Amino acid sequence: APAFDVAAVREDFPILARTLHEHPLAYLDSAATAQRPRAALDAEIAFLESSNSAVHRGAHTLAADATDAFESAREVVAGFVGAAPEQLAWTSGATAGLNLAAYAIGNASAGRGGRAASRFRLFAGDEILLTEAEHHANLIPWQELAARTGARLRHIPVREDGTLDMDAAARLVSDRTRVVAFAHVSNVLGIVNPVAELVELARMVGATTVLDACQSAPHLRLDLPALGVDLAVFSGHKLFGPYGVGALYGRTDVLEALPPFLTGGSMITTVTLNEAEYLDPPQRFEAGTQPVSQAVGLAAAVEYLGRIGHDAIAAHEASLALRMRDGLRGIEGVRLLGDAADAERVALWSFDVDGVHAHDVGQFLDSRGVAVRVGHHCAQPLHRRFGLTATVRASAALYTTEDEVDRMLEAVSGVREFFGVTS
Ligand code: PMP
């Protein structure tokens, strides 16, 4: 394989040429929203300039072209995660996908979807198992579902080193467990969770598994059918693609049995004033006008990743992850979250700087051209578990350079002195 050339990769991302306060931009916030390659920007514009129209409707040529582009995009994005096109429904993002899963299971619990859907049914006293490390998007929809059904929430604890306590997980799973939902990679800890083990635990008791693949899809080679999860979600804007698009993957038997969440146009066969019959998946989950140009842009983004190659990207990012870790470990007053020995991880580190609020750290870094995320990163319970309210998070992607990491490290090294912290 050709050697990975980060400088050449950077040429493909127009925004990376800009400056920030007269410094070259060092964008270390890809875990929040990743930058888009020219190929993804161009694909979306080309679609809008040539084929923009309503898909799956109308007999005119533009509508047919748009439908072809939309369905080809589905094939490409499904293929990117090892799935067949009919196993992938478009959503507006991971949050929408997780709400879809929780509300669809809620509809099944309310007796909707007939016999096939009864496998998802939750009764009072049933349990939904999550982890302490979830993004709010994978917590609150389940809190709402628990409130509607009388189910109980349980949470797999996170150990001090950031790994999941799998002994506790084994104890928490019982024949009351009906749903097990968890992140593939936590957006705060960066550690790859043991999906196979969690799926195995869930399978032993017949629980439905829901994987939040937001932070794994941009970095790992995903084969969702091989992982064995029932449902999975991810977001386009974290995967070098557009805002407002994402996907829900489902095992074929699961999607076929799952009732819809949103209802309306485009997801039906026959409608009377009092009843409607629904299309098969994935259209059953795609009510209303879909994010068509965004899907086309996302497909171009994952095709771009395919051209660069997962292995080359993974090797580059693995060395960045170590460089960040070693550098941050060496800075006085810095406490890394999730610094588990030997954990498989992505190039994402959250840390606390003793005596300086994360927001001040973020502003100080910004003034030096380094863009990081600060705050609770939509994971308040996880921060609380570590006795913190906010952290600084630096996250890398395929276009991140060692120099950018070093600039971040240098800035962090100076932050306590700048704010007059003495220790
Ligand atoms: N889950 C995880 C792990 C995330 O990192 C994010 C985005 N921060 C989400 C869910 C929600 O994604 P979106 O805002 O794109 O719906």
Residues whose N, C-alpha, C, O or C-beta is under 5 A from the ligand:
A	BS01	PMP	A31 G93 A94 T95 A96 H135 A137 A183 V185 N187 D212 C214 Q215 S235
